[in-house]
Amino acid sequence: MRKFKPILAYWGNFKHHFCTRAAQDVLKIGILDVPFEKGQDKSGVAKGPQKLREAGLIDKLNECCGSLDIKDYGEFSYKNNCKDAQVSNMKHYDDVISCSKELSDKVEEIVRDDRICLTLGGDHSIGIGTIHGHIKARNDENIAVLWVDAHADLNTNQTSTSGNAHGMPMAFLAKELASFWPSRPGAEWFTPRLSVRNLAYIGLRSVDPYENAIMHNLGISYFDMFDIQRYGIDAVVSAALDKMDPHHNKAIHVSFDIDSLDPLEAPSTGTPVRGGLLLREGIHIMSAVYKTGRLGAMDMVEVNPMIGSESDVDKTLSAAIHIIIAAFGRNKREIKADMQHILPPINGFS
C-alpha cells in the first residue's frame, strides 16, 4: 500500500516548499528538442518540438517569465550504434537505447552548465535519457522525480501488452526493478540510478495491474485523480514534494506528459484518458515546483500535432506552453489575464 500520512496533514506545511526562489534570480535555461517517436506507434509526436516553437514558446518564455538566460541547444539527433541489439517485446529497442545514451550525455552537459534543462519531446521513452543524464550530472542521489502522467509507465518488456517503450521508462530507470531486466544488450553504459523513494506520480488514472502491484509492493508515492478530487491540487502537490524529497534538498526533475491533462484540455496526444487534470491544475503543479527554487530539469512530452483538428492542435500546444512557462515563474495575474481571453464572461462577475 501507499505509505504516507493523511494527505491533509501536509496542508500546514504547504508554505514551507515556497521560500527559496528569489524574485530577482536570473534563471539559466537550456532548451533541447528531441523529436523521437519510436517509443510508440503513432506518427507525429516527433513534430511536437517544432510546433511548440512555431507556437511561440521561446518568445512567450521571454515575455512572461522575467529574468531568463536561455541557451538554445537546437534539435537533438543520435546515431544508432547498436542495430543488432534486441530484447523481446520491446519495439525499436536499438533506437531507444542509442537515443537514450546520447541524450543522457547531452542532458548531463546542459545541467553541468548550470542550466535547467527543458527537453521538448517526443514520446515519453525519452525520459530514460533525460533522467539518467540529470542524475549523472548531480552525482546519483541528488535528484527527485515528479512524473505527471495519466499512466505509470512502469511496465517491463515482460509485462507490456503493447511492446511500446514509452510505457516502460520508469521500470527501466528504477534501481529496485533492475532484476526485472536480466539482459540489456547495448546498454552496458546504463546503470539504474533512481530509487523509487525519490519518485512521485501525479495524475494517474490508467494503470495496468502489474504496475499497480509494483507501486503497492515498493511503496511508490502516487496521487491519482481521486486524490486530487478529494483533497485538492494544493495538498496533493505538497504531499508529492514531501514524499519524493522529505528533506527538501534535492534538484527536482519534472517529466510532464501532456496526456495527464484531460482530453478536453489537450486532445492532440496519442493515449488520451478521460477524467484528467484541468489546465489550471497542471499550471499549479509547475508553479509550485518553480517556487521551491529546486527545478533542475523538465520534460514536456507526447504532444502530437498530427492528431485531431487544427483547433485541437492549437489547444494542446497552448496548454503545453502555459504549463512550461508556469515552471519558470509566470505569475498568477498574467495567467488570470490570459484565461479571460479563453473563458466567456459570466454575468455578474468580472
Secondary structure as the mmCIF struct_conf table of DSSP 4:
data_model
#
loop_
_struct_conf.conf_type_id
_struct_conf.id
_struct_conf.beg_label_comp_id
_struct_conf.beg_label_asym_id
_struct_conf.beg_label_seq_id
_struct_conf.end_label_comp_id
_struct_conf.end_label_asym_id
_struct_conf.end_label_seq_id
HELX_RH_3T_P HELX_RH_3T_P1 ILE A 7 HIS A 17
BEND BEND1 PHE A 18 PHE A 18
BEND BEND2 THR A 20 THR A 20
TURN_TY1_P TURN_TY1_P1 ALA A 23 GLN A 24
HELX_LH_PP_P HELX_LH_PP_P1 ASP A 25 VAL A 26
STRN STRN1 LEU A 27 VAL A 34
TURN_TY1_P TURN_TY1_P2 LYS A 38 GLY A 39
BEND BEND3 GLN A 40 ASP A 41
TURN_TY1_P TURN_TY1_P3 SER A 43 GLY A 44
HELX_RH_3T_P HELX_RH_3T_P2 VAL A 45 LYS A 47
HELX_RH_AL_P HELX_RH_AL_P1 GLY A 48 GLU A 54
TURN_TY1_P TURN_TY1_P4 ALA A 55 GLY A 56
HELX_RH_AL_P HELX_RH_AL_P2 LEU A 57 CYS A 64
BEND BEND4 CYS A 65 SER A 67
STRN STRN2 LEU A 68 GLU A 75
TURN_TY1_P TURN_TY1_P5 LYS A 83 ASP A 84
TURN_TY1_P TURN_TY1_P6 SER A 88 ASN A 89
TURN_TY1_P TURN_TY1_P7 LYS A 91 HIS A 92
HELX_RH_AL_P HELX_RH_AL_P3 TYR A 93 ARG A 112
TURN_TY1_P TURN_TY1_P8 ASP A 113 ASP A 114
STRN STRN3 ILE A 116 GLY A 121
BEND BEND5 GLY A 122 GLY A 122
HELX_RH_3T_P HELX_RH_3T_P3 HIS A 124 ILE A 126
HELX_RH_AL_P HELX_RH_AL_P4 GLY A 127 ALA A 137
TURN_TY1_P TURN_TY1_P9 ARG A 138 GLU A 141
BEND BEND6 ASN A 142 ASN A 142
STRN STRN4 ILE A 143 VAL A 148
BEND BEND7 ALA A 150 HIS A 151
TURN_TY1_P TURN_TY1_P10 ASN A 157 THR A 159
BEND BEND8 THR A 161 SER A 162
HELX_RH_3T_P HELX_RH_3T_P4 ALA A 165 GLY A 167
HELX_RH_AL_P HELX_RH_AL_P5 PRO A 169 LEU A 173
STRN STRN5 ALA A 174 ALA A 174
HELX_RH_3T_P HELX_RH_3T_P5 LYS A 175 PHE A 180
BEND BEND9 PRO A 182 PRO A 182
TURN_TY1_P TURN_TY1_P11 PRO A 185 GLY A 186
TURN_TY1_P TURN_TY1_P12 GLU A 188 TRP A 189
STRN STRN6 LEU A 194 LEU A 194
HELX_RH_3T_P HELX_RH_3T_P6 VAL A 196 ASN A 198
STRN STRN7 LEU A 199 LEU A 204
HELX_RH_AL_P HELX_RH_AL_P6 PRO A 209 LEU A 218
TURN_TY1_P TURN_TY1_P13 GLY A 219 GLY A 219
STRN STRN8 SER A 221 ASP A 224
HELX_RH_AL_P HELX_RH_AL_P7 MET A 225 TYR A 231
HELX_RH_AL_P HELX_RH_AL_P8 ILE A 233 MET A 244
TURN_TY1_P TURN_TY1_P14 PRO A 246 HIS A 247
BEND BEND10 HIS A 248 HIS A 248
BEND BEND11 LYS A 250 LYS A 250
STRN STRN9 ALA A 251 ASP A 257
HELX_RH_3T_P HELX_RH_3T_P7 ILE A 258 SER A 260
STRN STRN10 LEU A 261 LEU A 261
TURN_TY1_P TURN_TY1_P15 PRO A 263 GLU A 265
BEND BEND12 THR A 269 THR A 271
BEND BEND13 ARG A 274 GLY A 275
STRN STRN11 LEU A 277 LEU A 277
HELX_RH_AL_P HELX_RH_AL_P9 LEU A 279 THR A 292
TURN_TY1_P TURN_TY1_P16 GLY A 293 GLY A 293
STRN STRN12 LEU A 295 VAL A 301
TURN_TY1_P TURN_TY1_P17 PRO A 305 MET A 306
BEND BEND14 ILE A 307 GLY A 308
HELX_RH_AL_P HELX_RH_AL_P10 GLU A 310 ALA A 327
TURN_TY1_P TURN_TY1_P18 PHE A 328 GLY A 329
HELX_RH_AL_P HELX_RH_AL_P11 LYS A 332 ILE A 342
BEND BEND15 LEU A 343 LEU A 343
HELX_LH_PP_P HELX_LH_PP_P2 PRO A 344 PRO A 345
TURN_TY1_P TURN_TY1_P19 ASN A 347 GLY A 348
#
